[in-house]
Amino acid sequence: MDNSVADPIHKQNRAVLHSPKCDISLTIMAPTQKSKPASNPASSSAPTHEISNVTLHLSDPVDLEMQWVGRPELMSQVLAAWFQVHPDDFPLAPRLVGKPGVGKTTLAYAAGKAMDQEVYFFQATMDTRPEDLIVTPVVAEAGKLKYVASPLVTAMIRGGIVVVDEGNRMSEKSWASLAPLLDQRRYVESLVAGIRIPADGAFRFCATMNDDASTFDLPEYIHSRLQPQIFIDFPEADEERVILKYNLPYAPDQVVEYVVRFLQVAHHLGEPYTVRDGINVARYALKLMGAKRSIGGDTKDGPGSTSEETSAPQRKALTQAIRMILGEEATEHLDHRGD
């Protein structure tokens, strides 16, 4: 990157990020002085922040054991959207689109952690109200009102990253309250608290959206602000194998291979089954075999089998798991080799 685009006043405040997952180096322009939330004397675990004499009680970030083991170019695309090329530039707000279970939330979280920033989640629903997104008044001791900042507003104040999960389940009225945050203004207004809340310079936004019929259509003025669109498709077989092994390191190879073959056939036929479904199928099949072993049943070719092909007990457990998790119709796509 050409460092000449950076204003000298920001040089000591630049953080250079290199993510081994995506082979990309990013220079993030940080604000000259980062705002520090005050601690609530009543509870060291409940930080507060004051704006225009209104005290906001902040939310906690999430810290999960989630890593992105899918295509590295998708990580690169998210990080590039958050990249600032000049002090006058502002980050974009990408939306991650795909079928439920393809890894949108994992990708967003992993990208946030790759930035070495706090990550916050906001779960959108059809019932989400503007005040849920921003500040909620709560009756505290002695009947006094306490203003609780949402995870989104907390990320704005603390310079973190917010992931609005399943954003297209949210109504236009709720999205409208975020319109100024998603352009160069970068603030929200709380009607209940009567304050305007600016975003810290390090704040980043990402929305995940399911590609299905049970969602709202985004209004055009919000659609144009949630850019770029990053589409996450079903993984290739090698990727699904890696994802299954990462999530189920104790699963024998033949069980993993059986599930990968099932998923690849399903993808080819246009079925909606995802790698999340595959993980659940493999996990339940292993539980079925383990439970049978624990009560003195047949121990041959159980979860720890080392044979190259799936055994009859393994296929039986996998078939039952697929039937119980995905439905009877899913068994039509099973691999019956060795039966």
Order of alpha helices (4+ residues) and beta strands (2+ residues): beta-beta-beta-beta-beta-alpha-beta-alpha-beta-alpha-beta-beta-alpha-beta-alpha-beta-beta-beta-alpha-beta-alpha-alpha-alpha-alpha
